């Protein structure tokens, strides 16, 4: 026996129309849900709708075998403007199926990543506008976020700049869209009589539809007349083909879907960002926690695409906001046409066939049985990490359900995270009206009504600096390099390998193609097919690699037939003794279906007699490391197994190249810029370990802060290069030419000087690996075999050293070169402040030259550079915690040894500059104390004159520890000893809120931690508490990143 579904008392004819506020139906639905519970019904002029308000019932109706999307009410009216577009199509409409299969790849992870630079450009326009407006400017939050999101979807997806931030008025498309949405909702509620009487809104309605269509037709015509080689949404719509039917979108479908994307692609995201802004202002503790995450991940530099995937607390804020205020406030569904009447709620509620059910997401998100007694409160922690993943299935559905879910979700998520990170990085926010209470403005989506704020640049941030930093832009990462390859003819005639992919968004197809490329370099000839086409291609004689994803737990479109075949009886005979492995892609937000299809494929194949050759790999695309995960899986799981079956008689390690000994050419490379050496001075006297200071003049657009690093691309020293030339009997002017197709960072198809290659492109001192030794032994005679035990030492020899120890091994130079890793950038702590001159930067370093067989590449390069030399450099940001406090009144403690002094020279110089700029005396600011460990006051007391002057000026107080002359430093040999000797002063400053900084070896860090632990234990005893040293260490470690920062360089 089912339970009657409750309903407010209806009035004759009009039913429950008065139960709703027509200006804000969402809040009306939430109010009714509180009164009537998990389900209620409303009737309007003889039409009945059911409303679901609980997670349990929502989960049940998300079953796409029983229920499907209902196109009725306001959504039926929206079809007047967008027809059978992706959002408004009915179940089974052919144009929707073609468009969906064609356009989903445009919003895959690779496509979204490619849109980042344009998205960043527009987000910086928002930040620049707020910065220029100043603290007194009254910001209409929803308007500015609408400008941002409309311009973003237009530019990123269609190549059109609306330039909304350069006009006081919104783009006319926005006005037409808002009127269209509001009137569509109104038309759904009107009687025929009312519609006849109110003629003017009707005329405006169709006028707005025609205008929106004209905007889209203009974009289409412009792109057809001016084609571009860009993988954006518009090109996908114009030129893409349905992978199943090979059809293209019709012109009508093109226009329908462009309007759909321009509306859906900005309206909901602007609402999300507006709600987030309100909640952050009302919850300052959340604001500060979010800012701390941004500062830790990004620092003060540009926000990059890589940063976006590393801010889980910001993601939790977005999720929590959408839980309370889903900007698309509901999902309309009905029973599937193939099904009859339905009963839900454990047999409790009868749902007649054809009835429309509105899933009231605003109330579902407040379900106390799932979200707790504080479900009405904004608390992002409930949506963070495991708390989110442990939610019941379908508890959070702001992007729709299943096949009809929002395909633009990755776009919206990246856009919202980027905007939020930039705002937190640069502004403090406050409400224009402190008494403002959140109320909802509703079209068919929802936004905060009448929300105005003020944005003030945060402490330490100046307007000009904001704009300078923003318009530095985000440098693209260097192109991804493939692994080493062997001869092209080998790949063409290699062993067969079948690579099958299941992919809607194009990511898994891209991985399959990548695998095919690397297979050629491993002696395999890969055949790459969609999974559905692989049914007839599988053979027990050919290993099979399957790369696939899940979509809400279902197979990709081009894998559905394969999965169904797997489950059938016919597959057993075909799969017996087939050797296979699987790599799966997924997204952690789909908790209950994460990796479902890859796991299913693996299990079904094993059950039907196939043999797994490597562990299943997986990647979470939300983390943005798909290619890195896939590379690691290939190298660690797949290729070791496949290579074990290789029977090549000859070693296959050589790069395909020729050596020309009659000419020389030089080619340099790296993603850096040129700087000039201004001075290069020795800091230590003759006979002491060599320490130097080098000052550079930076190029434009390379700002830095004290605490950052200067990274440089060195050139190898001539002594080590000469050893290579002697070992391989090569003249100094020998050149080489790598054949095209060799996957390497060395230029191909042009002659390159071997000295240039050895000095500029490869690392000669990197330790030999066991794989390298195994390769060398392929060329060794019995008496010359290299013992792998020589690697079992703290500092293993390089490949060159191994060969020098075994002169009888005739290893080809090409094989030697293939073992070497690319030349890497070295980084050094900056020892200057940009406040004195933003174009000048200094570094202090020790020259590594004690072992002639292992000369430090970068330091021996630097020491030779006279003033005027050109060096390739870049600035690398240090951890956000390793910068000076914004407030000069905050005390600081600095502890270092040797050239660990370098960053603190920059800190102290910056303090001196800030004191002078502020016009205050040193007594008005927080104290700064420096503990320095060095050997001898007469040999390596670095920057002695400057430090003495800064001490006299009250900028810093310095305590030395001289390891070879402790009598000159209060009997202390090391910096940690001096810290213990001055423990009363250090404890006083730390208790007063001082931030501590440590730079030096790990031994220094451990020594300081031990001293702190002793201090903690001693203090506990004065309070009649018993603590162990281990507890003291644990307390100290818990403060890392908050009260102290560490930069360890060994």
Protein Blocks (a to p, Z undefined) as FASTA:
>chain_A
ZZddddddddehjlmmmmpcfklmmlmmmmmmmmnojbdcddeehiacdddfbfklmmmm
mpmklpccddehjlmmmmmmnopafklpcehiaklmmmmmmmmmmmgmklmmmmmmmmmm
mmmmmmmmmmmnommlccdfklmmmmmmmmmmmmmmnopafklmlcfbdcfklmmmmmmm
mmmmmmmmpcfklmmmmmmlmmmmmmmmmmmmmmmmmmmmmmmmmccdddbfklmmmmmc
cfklopacdfklmmmmmmmmmmmmmmmmmmmmmmmmmmmmmmmmlmmmmmmmmmmmnoma
dcdfklmmmmmklmmmmmmmmmmmcfblbdcddddfkbccddehhhmaccdehiacdddf
klmmmmmklnojklmpccfklmgcjlmmmpcehkacfnoghjlmcfklmmmmmmmmmmmm
mmmmmpccddfblmbccddddfkbccdehiacdddddehiafklmmmmmmnopadddddd
ddddddfklmmmmccdddddddfklmmmmmmmmmmmmmmmnopacddddfklmmmmgcfk
bccddddddeehiacfklmmmmmmmmmmklmmmmgopacdddddddfklmmlgoklmmmm
mmmmmmnopacfbdcddddfknopmmmmmmmmmmmmmmmmmmmmpccfbdckbccddddf
kbccdddedjddddddfbdcdfbdehiacdddddddddehiacdehiacdddddddfklm
mmmmmmnopafkbccdddehiacfbdehiacdfklmmmmmpcfkbccdfklmmmmmmmpc
fklpccfklmmcfbdcdfklmmmmmmmbccdfklmmmmpccddddddddfbdfklomkbc
cddddddfkbmklccfklmmmmmpcghiacddddddddfklcccfblklccddddehjll
mmmmmmmmmmmmmmmmnopafklpccdddddddfblklmmghklmmmmmmmnomaccddd
dfklmmlngoiabfklmmmmmmmmmmmmmmnopacddeddfklmmmmmmmmmmmmmmmmm
mnopacdfklmmmmmmmmgoklpccddfZZ
